[in-house]
């Protein structure tokens, strides 16, 4: 049987007594439909009233209804049978809907309720996934739990009756088992073509579970234009006659025609995906955040809970200052005292990861045999923890191929590349002790090369089944693309650092957001994120320079750091970031400070380029950014530059000389940056001469 949405069809015959009106029955069915839609894993409920079953007006004429219910899981479908509204429907059937006894009754009784289980492989995601939220029945008023339900029922009473939509239900069975594949293929083909026509609301195909090849076809039409309706039905019937009915058992074909009772017309309608999509007007944004992010004050309090889920042996990777670990160890202390976890001797990373020492680091981690790795510190410590978690599992044999690719990147002077992780991974928890410009949410790590100026950003990509919890056994594997990563961003840790960390992180985040906001290829999602980052930094930057111990400011810095990581799309960067990466291999100051120094040169060039040859939209964004940052509605681009240089003077950055970038081969740096332009976001088209001009000014700084 084809895979698809789980569907249950109830075929209900009602013999209404004179004491019960048609209105009462419809009210009950609509209430049943609405309450069923309120179930967590119920995708959709359709109730169809079939007209003229017997073709006479006898009071004993049965009234047939189809109730079609779609669920996400088998468990939800079975649980539905035991809920109060389902039991209420069954009681109604038992009490009122039995066929009355007559003198000429035969021994064969009409089945009052027939249930057919199956799946709906067509129209796949488009057709069965629409469902309104019936809030009145799902969130009752705590003061008066029946108040909202009564209001919903009052509204139902006004809408009871036939809606302006015509439905036809057809059931087909294959003539032979060998016809099943052809039968299904032709039905799907006809349905795909028919459901896109004007006047056709939807077409659903439901494949029966009990009878292989058994198919229900449900057509829904708008019935305003009876001429068009007749033509559409005839056209669909003709297609079935020529391509489907020859493969069916003619004696077991059934057709019913009626109208919908629930839901209303608008909810039946669907927009079917067109066969050809329109041309893209913006560059797509790849969000590589396949992880759990816990953000806000108190996030660190959850570290022991998440660590215990992953295993008992915990290894902490941190920077050179192990005093930063005190808050983390305090949170883990209670579990350690109780014997639930064991904290292995921590490993300190003195600075940026090096291609020459990474293999030794992985071997040291393997000797300790951890179940879970916790990375705590700045960007370098988190990068190390991320990289180590990918290769430290004893069953992972891919480290040698990674090191070879890293050596090739060094020879080819690459600033970035992707590496596909095929082996089992160790669970990872990240705890940034300072803003890291996105290291806390990305699946990337920066590696330096001995004696080489440029560094390399490696973006790690994983398959869907290589995560392990505490051992290599298959029962401990959890599907997910690097979903073993949990990031706990608690801004309380940030105020424990040096007084320049908060303001410099704010400025660096602003630069990354500003470059992304001005990029000519940014899409609406990136622009919205970048705009929020710029606005947030502008609102607190002056306070950050005066009161770096403020937890309110620290939390805003934490937020903009995460936004800066998102707008970088996990692996891309602006011109400032590309130059900083090209120099960071030998820089004696942090990557964050390097970004700010370089931005003091690149930002004036950005503004000059946009003024000369920028698109109107980019110019408008630049004016908008100037107003947001300076807080003045009359601000110009020059005011933005003045504001930027004034703020830099306030934070007391390490000087450019402190970077100790002596004898830099600037022409080589320009060539490396230019070779990565396919990953560099720019406001306008730039040439080699443009980049050389920027680097010449940087060299003279």
N, C-alpha and C positions, 0 to 999 in steps of 0.2 A: 504494500500500500504506500502511496506517495506520502512524503512528510508534509506537514502543514499545520494549521490551526486546528485544535481539537474541537469538534462540533458534536452536539447532541440534538437530534430532531425528535420532538414529541408530536406524535400524530394523535390529536384528541377529537373524539366524537362526543358531542353533547346532545342529549335529548332533554330539552328544557321543559319542566312542568309549567303549567299555566300560572303557578304562583311565582315563577321567576321570570323576570323580563330579560330581553336581550341586553338592555342597558346594564343590568346587574352583572351579567356575565362579562361584558366588555370592561366594566370598571375593575372587576377582579383580575382579569388578564393583564390589563395595563398596570395595575398595582404590582402584580407579580413580576412583570417585565422591569419596572423601575427599581424594585427592591433587588432583583437579581443583578442588575447593572451596578448596584452599589457594592457587590462583593469584590474583594481585593483583586482576584485573578479572573474575573469575568470580563471578557473583552467586549461582548456585544450580545444583545438579545433582540430577535425579530419575531413578532407574532403576526401570522397571516390568517385571515378569514377566507375560507373557500366558499364560493357561491354555487348554488344549484347543483348539489351533489346528486340528487335523485331526479331533479327536473319536475317535481310536483309541489303542491302547497300543503301537503298533509301536515297536521300538527305533530305527527310522529316522525317527520323528516329529520334526520340527524344533521347537526351543524358541525362541520369539520374545521378544525384550526390546526395550523402548523406552528409550533413554537421552536424556533431555531436558536440554540444557545452556544456561544463560542467561549472557550476557556483557554488559559495559557498552560495549565498543567492538568494531568490526570487526577491528582489529589484534589484540586479545586473542583473538578467536575463531580467527583464522588462526594465531596463535602457538601456540595450544593443540594444533594438529595435529602440531606438531614436538617436543612435550615428551616426556620419557622414558616417562611412564605411558601416554600415548596410543599411542606406538610399541609399547610392551609389549602393549597390548590388540590392536593390529593383528597382531603376531607370533602371539599366542594364536589369533586368528581364522584366520590362514593355516595354522597347524600343526594345530589340533585341530577346527576347526569347518567343514571342507569336507564336503559330502554324500558319503557312501561310494558307490563305484561298484557298481552292481547290473546284472543281465542285462537288466532291462527299462528301463534308463535311457533317457530321451528326449533329444533334442538340446537341449531347453530346460532350462536349469539355474536353480535357485532362486538369487536374488541373496543373498549372505551378508550384505552390509552396504549399506544404502541411507541416504543422508544427505539430509535436507530442511532447508533454511535458511528462516528467517522471523523474524517479530517477534511479541511478545505485547502487544497493546494493552490487554488486559484480564487480570487486574484492576489494571493500571497499577502504581502504587507499592505497593499493599498486598500483592499476591500473590507477586511474584518477588523481592522485596528481602530476604527473610529468609535468613540464612546463618550457620551456626555457625562459630566460629573453630576450625579444627583445628590447635591449637598443636603437638601431638606430631609432625605432619608438616611444619610450617612452620618451627619453631625447634628443630632438632636439638641435642642435647647436644654442645658442642664437644669434650669429652673422649671421648665415645663416640657418634659421629654416627648409629649404627644402633640405639642403645639405646632411644631414645624411639619410633622407628618399629616396633621389635620389640614394644614394649609395646602400641602401638596395634593391631598385627596380632593379638596374643594376645587383646585385648579383642574384636576382630572375630570371631574364631573362635567365641566364645561366643554371638554375636548372629546368626550366619548363619542365614538361613531367612526364611520369610514373616512379615511384620509384620501386625498386626491392623488392616489397612486394605484396602478394596476399591476398585479403580480401573477406570474404563471410558474407552477412547479411541475417539473417533469422528472419521472424516475425511470431509469434505463438499466437493464441487465444484459450482459453480453450473451450472445448466442452460444459461443464456445470459449473455452479458456484461451485459445490461441488468438482470439479477437481483442483481448483486454488492452494490450499495448496500443493497438491501432485506434480502438474506441476512445481511449483517454486522450491520445495525441490529437485526434480530430476535434474532440469536444473542446479542449483547451484552445486550439487554434481558432475555432469559430467564436468562442467566448471572448478571446482577446480582441478580435476584430469588431465584434458586435457592441462591446461595452463602451467603445469610444464614440458611438454615433449619437447625434443630437436626439434627445427624447428618451434615451436609455439611461435610467438612473444607476443601475448596477447589474452585474451578472455574477452569481456565485456558483461555484462547482463544489459539491460535497461528495467525497468518496466514502462509501460504506465500509465499516470494519468487518461486519459479519459476512457479507457477500463480496468476494473479490471481484472487482470490476463494476460493482453496483454503484450507480452515480445518480445524485440528485442535481438537477439544474434549476436554479432559481433566477428568473428574469424579473426585473422591476422596471416599469415604464411610467412616465408622466402621462396622465390620462386627460389632459385638457383638450388635446387635438385628437379626436377619435379616428380621423382618417390616417394621420401619421401613426397612431398606435396600431391600427390594423395592418398597415404596411410593414412596420417593424416586426410585428409578430409573424407575419407571413414570410418575411425575408429570413428570419431566424429558423422558422420551421422548414423552409426550403433547403437551407444549408444542412440542417440535421437530416432531412430526407435523403440527400445525395451523399453525405459523407459519414453519417453516424448510424442511422437506422439499419443499413445493410449488415451491420455487425452486431445488432441487438436482437434479443428474443422478442418478437412482435407480440406474443401473447402476454408478456409480463411488463409491457410498457404502460405507464400510467401518467395522465396529465390532469392537473388541477388548476383552476383559474380563480383568482379572488382579489382581495385588496389587503393593505396593511392595517393592522390595529395598533401596533406599537413598533417602533417609535414614530415620530411625526415625519413629514416629507423631507424637511431639511436635513434630518439626521440620516436618512437613507442615502442622500446624495454623496457622491464621492468624486474627487478629481483624480482621474486615472492618469498615471504618469505617461507623458507622450513618448513615442518611440524615439524621437530625436530631441535632445535638449537644446535650448538656445545657446548662442555663443556666450562664454563667460566674460563678464565685464570687470572682474577683479581677480587678483591672484589669491588662490585658496590658502588658508592658514592651517598648517599641520600642528595640532596640539598633541604633544607626546607625553601628556601627563597621566600615564596609566599607573596610578599610585593612589595612596590614601593621604590626604593632606588634612591635618588637624591644626587649625589656626586659632590663636587667641590666648589671652591670659589663662593659665592653668593647663595648657596643653601638655606640659612636661609631667603633670600629675598622672597621666595615662601611660607613661613609659613602661612601668612594671607590668601593667595589664597586657600590653601588646608583646612585651618581651617573653612573658610566660607562655603565650600562645605559640610562639615559634620554637621554644626549646628551653633547656635549663642552663646551658653553658653559654655565657655572654662574653663577647670580646669587644672592648671599646677601642676605637681608633680616634686619636685626637691630635692636636697640634703640639707645639713645643711646650706650652704652658699647661701642665696637668692640673693646676689649681682650678681651671675652668670646670673640672669634672665634679666639684663638690656638690652642686645642686642635683646633678644626675645620680651620684652615689647615694645621696640622702634619700631620693625617691626609691632607689632599689634596695635600700638597707633592710627594710622590714621583710621583704621576700627572701633576702639572703640569710637573715637571722633564722627564719623559719625553715631554711634548707630547701626552699623551692627553686632557687637559682644559685648558680656559682659564677662569680665574676672573675674572669681570667685576667692575668697581668696585662694592663693596657699597652698599646703600641703608640708611640709618638712619631708624628711626621713633621720634621723640622721646616718644611717648605713645600714648594711645588713638587708633584710627582716627577720622577726622572725615569726615562726609558732604561737607564742602566741599572737602577736599583729596584725596579718594580718586581722582577721575578724573585729576587731575594725576599722582598716583603711578602709576596704570596706564599712562599715556602714557610716563612715564620708563622704566618696565620694558620697554615695547614697543620703545623706541628701542634698548635694549641687545640685543634679540633673543636672549634666553636659550633654551636647550633644557630646562633644569630649574631650579627655584627651591628653595633651601635656606633655611628659616626657622630662625634660632637666636636665643634670648633668652628673655624672659619671656612672659606671656600676650599682651601687646599686639603684640610682634613676631611671634609665631606666628599670631595672628588676622590680622595684615596679610598675612603670607605666604599663608595659606589663601585670603583674599579675592582677592589679586592673581593667584594661580595660576588662578583661575576665569575671569578676564576679560582677562588680558594676552596671550593668543594672538592673533596678527594677524587670524585668521579669525573671531574671536568678536565678534559684533555686539550682544550682549545687555546691555552695560554701561549703555546709556542707559535701557533698561526697568528695570534694577535701581536706578539712581539715582532714577528717577521713583517707584518703589515705596518707596525709602528716604525721599524727601521726603514722601510720603503718610503714612508711619509717624510722621514728625515732627509733621505737622499733626494726625494722629489720636491722638497721644500713646500710641503702641503701644510696649510693652516688648519685643515679639518678633514675628517673622513668618517665614514660609518663602519662599524664592525658588528657583524651578526653573531650573537652569542648562542651557541647550539647546545652547550652542556648544562647540567643542573646548576642552579644558583642558590646561594645562601640568603635567607631572609635578612632584610636590612632596615634599620631604623635610623633616621637622620634627625639630629638635634642641633640646629645652628645656634651658636653662642653669640653670633653677630650677623648683621645683614650681609648676604653673599651675592646679591645681584642675580639670583635665580638658581644658584647651585643646590638650594634646598628642594627644588621641584623638578630639576632637569635630570635626564638620564645621560648626562655628558660629563666627561672629566678632561682636565687640561694636563698635558704631559710636556715636560721640558726635555731638551736634548743637551748633553754635556758639550760645552764649548760653542753652542749654536745660539744665536740671538732669538730666533723665533721659537714659539711653543706650538703645540698642536692640540686642538680640541677634538676629542673622539666622542662621537655619538653612538651609544650602545643600543642595538635593536635585538630583541629576543623573540623566540618563537612562542607558541601558545601553551607548551606543556613542559617547561623546563624549570619550574619552581619547586623547591623542596622545602619542607619545614624543618626537619631535624635529622633526617637520614636519607639515604638514596633509594629506599624502598618505594615501590610504586604507590603504595597506599598513602604515602605522605605527600604525594605530588598534588599541587593545586594549579589548575589551568590559569594562564594569564600572561600577557606580555610584560615582563618585569613588574608584575603586580606585587612582588615581595617588598616593595619599597613603601615605607611609612615615614612621613615627615611631620615632626612635632614642632611647630613654630610658636614659641612662647617668648613674647617680647620682653618679659621680665629679665631674661638672660642678657639682653642687649645693653642694659644700663650698667652692667658690671664691667664693661670694657673701658678702653681709653676714651677721653672726652671728645676726640675728633672722629671716632668711629660713626656715631649717629649722624652728624651733619655731612660728613664726606659720603656716606652711603646714600643719603638723601640726594645729594648733588649728582652722584654717579647714576642713580636710578632715573633722575630727571633727564640726564643726557641720553640714556638708552631709550627712554620713552619718547623724547623729543625727536630723535633720529627716525624712530619707527613711525611717528606721527607725520613726519614730513616725507616719508618714502613714497615715491611715485607708484610703487606696486602694492602698497598696503591694501588689505581688504577691510570691509566695514567692521569686522570683529576686532582686528588689530588696532584700527583707528580708535574704536571705542575704549579699548583697554588702555592704549597709550594716552588718550585724552584724560581718562580717570587718573592715571599715574601723574601726569603733569599737574592737574588741578589739585591733587592731594598734596604733592610736594610743595607747591606754591602756598598752600594754606598753613603749613607749619614750619617751613624752612628757617625763618627768622627765630622762632622759638627754639628750634633745635640747636642753634648756635649759642643760645643763652642758658638753656636748661636741658642738658643732655641726660639728666637723671629722671626726666618726666616719663612715666610709663605710658601716658597718652601719646606723647611724641614717638616713643619707641615703638608702639604698636602701629602707628601710621607709617613709620619707616619700614617695619616688617611687611606691611601691606604693599608698599611701593616696590620693595625688593622682589616680592613674588610677582607683581605685575611686570616688572622689568624682565624677569625670567620668561614670562609668558609671551611678551611681545617679541622676544628674541626667537620664538618658535622652537626652542629647544636646541637649535644648532646653527641658526643664522645669526648675523650680527651686522651692525652699521659700520660705516667707515672708521669711526673712532675705535670701536671694538676690534676691528680687523688690524689696525695699526698697533693697538695695545697688545694684541696677541702676538703680532710679529716682533715685538720688542720685549715681551715679558719673560722670555727664557733667561735673560741675563740681567733683568732689572732688579735693583736692590730695594725698591719700594713695591707696595702691594699693587695688584692688578686694578683695584678700585681707585687708588691714587693716580695710577698711570692713566686711567681713562679720563680723569678730571684734567690733568695737565695737557693731554692731547686735545681734549675738547676745547680748550682755550684757543687753540689754533684752528681746529676744523670748523667750529661753529661760525666764525666770521666768513670762512670760505663758503659754507653752506648758504648763508644768507646772501652772499654776493652771487653765487650761482643761480639761486632761485630768482633773484631780482632780474638777472640777465636773460635766462633761458628756461625758467620754470613754468610749468603749466599754471593756468589760472586757478585751478583747484588747490595746487600746492601753495601758491602765493596766499590764497585765502586762509589755508591752514596755518601758515606762518604768522599772519596777522592775528588769527585767533589765539595761537600759542603765546604771542607777545602780550595780549590782553590778559590771558589767564595767569601768566607768570608774574607780570608786574602789578596786576590788580587795577590797571587803568584802562578805561574804555578808549582812550585816545592814544594808547601806546603804539609805538612803531617798532620796526625791527632793530633800530639803533638803541632804543630804550631797553630792549631785551638783552643786547650785548652789554650795555652799561650795568644792568642789574646782575648779570652773570658774573662779571668781573668783580663787582662789589661783594657778592656773596662769597666768592673764592677767597677774598682777602680776610673775611671773617673767620674762616675755619682753620687757618694756620696749617695749611698743608705742608708736608715735607717738600723741600725745594726740588726743582728739577735736577740740580746737581746731586742731590741725595740718591737719585736713581742710578748714578754711577754707570751711565751708558756711554762709555768711552769707545772711540774708534768704531762707531756703528757704520756698517756698509749701507748707506742710505739708498743707493741705487738698487741693491739687492732686496732691501725691504720693500721698495716700490714695486719691484718685479713680483715679489711674493704676494703682495696685496692685490695687484692687478690680476694675477692668475686665479684669485679666489673671487672675482667679481660676480660670478654666478651665484654666490652665497651672500654677497654684500648688498644691503639695502641702501639705495641712493635717492636723493631728491630729484636729480636730473642725470642725464647721460654725462659721464665723466671720461676724460682721456688720460693717457699716461702723463701728459704735461701737467694736467690738473693735480694729479697725485704727487708728482715731483715737486710742484710748487708748495704744496702743504708740507711735505717732508723737509724741504729746504728751510722753511720757517721754523719747523720743529728742531732741526739741527742747530739753528742759530740761537735757539732759546737758551 
